[in-house]
Amino acid sequence: MAQQTEDQHCRAIPTDSPVWDRFFTVAPLVIVGTREGGGGYDLAPKHMAMPLGWHNYYCFVCSRTHATQHNVEATGQFTVSFPRPDQILQASMAAGPRVEDGSKPTLAALETFPASAVDGVLVRGAYLWLECALERMLEGFGDNTLIIGRVLAASADERILRASEPDDEGPIPHPPLLAYLSPGRFASVEQSSPFPFRVGFQL
């Protein structure tokens, strides 16, 4: 009888095709806003998105097949709204199909307000908003592009703001945060615990 080990449940995943649909991973879910060529605004949900480094840069993955990339390329700017768990249906509506005239009627489900530092809109009711100028685009990741923006303006629901680091030692009384469980699920983050850093070490 083979001896059982701690990794007895480990199974290799073939890499001759993308591996990401074979398991769930935790990611943010944001709504990226861009100015359309016709004068309106587009909103699109993205989950491959994150801060880039410790300075004021934010990035997300897109594709030349998406209007978002063409809009950012043309205008040099974009907005990012972080929706709440109770806005998950509105976020889904932002992914609605375009009709014959190129518009997305489902965007009517999202209430917006004007950005302050760029020509764009932000989603009302979200908990965090970023306004970004295009820093650069990096292509060559298959048919995908990494779009990097420099944060020109940021604002947040005051209830999610950290008052000081010592406050992080206990429960954090903030509204629930939305997490995307790729592929195709979501979760509401309502509780968190301090990370057990070694003395002098940070991520």
C-alpha positions in Angstrom: 0.0 0.0 0.0 1.4 3.4 -1.0 2.4 5.7 1.8 0.1 8.7 2.0 1.7 12.1 2.0 0.6 15.7 2.6 0.2 16.2 -1.2 -1.8 13.1 -1.9 -4.6 15.2 -3.4 -2.2 17.1 -5.8 -3.1 16.6 -9.4 -1.2 17.9 -12.4 -3.1 20.2 -14.8 -2.3 20.1 -18.5 -1.0 23.4 -19.8 -1.7 22.8 -23.5 -4.7 25.0 -22.9 -5.5 27.8 -20.4 -5.6 26.4 -16.8 -7.7 29.2 -15.2 -11.1 27.5 -15.7 -10.1 24.4 -13.9 -10.3 26.0 -10.4 -11.6 29.0 -8.5 -9.4 32.0 -7.6 -10.2 35.1 -5.7 -10.0 38.4 -7.6 -11.4 41.9 -7.3 -14.3 42.9 -9.5 -14.2 46.5 -10.9 -16.1 48.5 -13.5 -13.8 50.3 -16.0 -15.3 53.4 -17.6 -14.1 54.9 -20.9 -15.2 57.6 -23.3 -16.7 56.3 -26.5 -15.8 57.8 -29.9 -19.4 58.8 -30.4 -19.4 61.0 -27.3 -21.0 58.6 -24.8 -19.4 56.5 -22.1 -18.8 52.8 -21.9 -18.7 50.7 -18.7 -17.3 47.2 -18.5 -16.6 44.8 -15.7 -13.0 43.5 -15.2 -11.6 41.0 -12.7 -8.0 40.8 -13.9 -7.2 44.2 -12.3 -5.0 45.3 -9.5 -2.6 48.1 -8.2 0.7 47.9 -9.9 3.4 48.3 -7.3 3.3 50.5 -4.3 2.9 53.8 -6.1 -0.2 55.3 -7.7 -0.6 52.9 -10.7 -3.5 50.7 -11.5 -3.7 48.1 -14.3 -6.2 45.7 -15.8 -6.1 43.1 -18.6 -8.1 43.8 -21.8 -8.0 42.8 -25.5 -8.1 44.5 -28.9 -11.4 42.8 -29.4 -13.0 44.9 -26.7 -14.1 48.5 -27.0 -12.5 49.3 -23.7 -9.0 49.0 -25.1 -9.8 51.0 -28.2 -11.4 53.8 -26.1 -8.4 54.0 -23.7 -6.0 54.1 -26.6 -7.9 56.9 -28.2 -8.5 59.1 -25.1 -5.6 58.2 -22.9 -7.7 57.8 -19.7 -10.1 55.6 -17.9 -12.0 55.4 -14.6 -12.4 52.5 -12.1 -15.3 51.9 -9.8 -15.3 49.2 -7.1 -19.0 48.0 -6.8 -20.5 46.6 -3.6 -21.9 43.1 -3.3 -25.5 44.4 -3.7 -24.5 45.9 -7.0 -23.5 42.6 -8.6 -26.5 42.6 -11.0 -25.6 46.1 -12.2 -22.0 45.0 -12.7 -23.3 42.1 -14.7 -25.5 44.4 -16.8 -22.3 46.4 -17.7 -21.2 43.3 -19.7 -24.4 43.3 -21.8 -24.1 43.0 -25.6 -24.0 45.9 -28.0 -26.9 46.4 -30.4 -26.8 47.4 -34.1 -26.0 51.1 -33.4 -23.0 50.0 -31.2 -24.6 51.1 -27.9 -25.2 48.9 -24.8 -28.7 49.5 -23.5 -28.0 47.5 -20.4 -25.8 50.4 -19.1 -29.0 52.2 -18.2 -29.1 50.0 -15.1 -26.0 51.7 -13.7 -26.4 55.2 -12.2 -23.2 57.3 -12.7 -21.8 60.7 -11.9 -19.0 62.7 -13.6 -15.3 62.1 -12.8 -13.4 65.1 -11.6 -9.9 64.7 -13.1 -10.6 62.9 -16.4 -13.4 62.9 -19.1 -15.3 59.9 -17.7 -18.0 58.7 -15.4 -18.0 56.7 -12.1 -20.6 54.3 -10.8 -22.7 55.7 -8.1 -23.0 53.6 -4.9 -19.6 51.9 -5.3 -17.2 52.1 -2.4 -14.0 53.2 -4.2 -13.3 55.2 -7.3 -10.1 55.9 -9.3 -9.5 58.2 -12.2 -6.5 57.3 -14.3 -4.4 58.6 -17.2 -2.9 56.0 -19.5 0.7 55.3 -18.6 1.3 52.6 -21.2 -0.1 49.4 -22.8 1.8 46.2 -23.0 0.7 43.7 -25.6 1.9 40.2 -26.4 0.2 38.2 -23.7 -1.6 35.9 -26.2 -4.4 38.2 -27.5 -4.4 40.2 -24.3 -3.1 43.6 -23.3 -2.0 44.9 -19.9 -3.3 48.5 -19.6 -1.5 50.6 -17.0 -2.9 53.8 -15.7 -1.5 56.5 -13.4 -4.0 57.5 -10.7 -4.8 61.2 -11.0 -7.7 61.2 -8.4 -9.1 58.8 -5.9 -12.1 58.9 -3.6 -13.8 56.4 -1.3 -16.8 55.8 1.0 -15.4 57.1 4.3 -16.6 53.9 6.0 -13.9 51.9 4.3 -11.0 54.3 5.0 -8.3 53.1 7.5 -7.9 55.5 10.4 -4.5 54.0 11.4 -2.6 50.8 11.4 -3.4 49.9 15.0 -7.0 49.8 14.0 -6.3 46.8 11.8 -5.4 44.6 14.8 -9.1 43.9 15.6 -12.3 43.5 13.6 -12.8 46.0 10.8 -16.3 47.5 10.9 -16.6 48.2 7.2 -19.5 47.5 4.7 -19.1 44.2 2.9 -16.6 44.1 0.0 -17.2 42.3 -3.3 -14.9 39.6 -4.4 -15.0 37.7 -7.7 -14.4 34.0 -7.6 -13.2 33.3 -11.1 -14.7 31.7 -13.1 -18.3 32.9 -12.7 -19.0 33.3 -9.0 -18.8 36.0 -6.5 -18.6 36.4 -2.7 -19.3 39.1 -0.1 -16.3 39.7 2.2 -17.8 40.7 5.6 -15.0 39.6 8.0 -11.3 39.7 8.0 -8.4 38.9 10.4 -4.9 40.5 10.8 -2.2 38.8 8.8 0.4 37.1 11.1 3.4 39.0 9.8 6.8 38.2 11.3 8.4 41.1 13.1 9.8 43.5 10.5 8.3 41.7 7.5 5.6 43.0 5.2 4.1 41.7 2.0 
